[in-house]
């Protein structure tokens, strides 16, 4: 984490202290959450597309493993119902 120093009005500090006590967290954590919310809800100036840095990072990570694993079954897309029924039958037998 990067240390940042900010100045709050007395009213802001007082209210943040109250909220932190109610939520049983710290003012620092409230500020981090608020910044994350602001980033998540930020609108891109190019067409109004919503930006979510966390979501984009998860998407990038998910796409990076596409095709990395194989079930060894060549006809899964055709016979998915059959394989699903077998998986549930095997799971019931394990219980």
Order of alpha helices (4+ residues) and beta strands (2+ residues): alpha-alpha-alpha-alpha
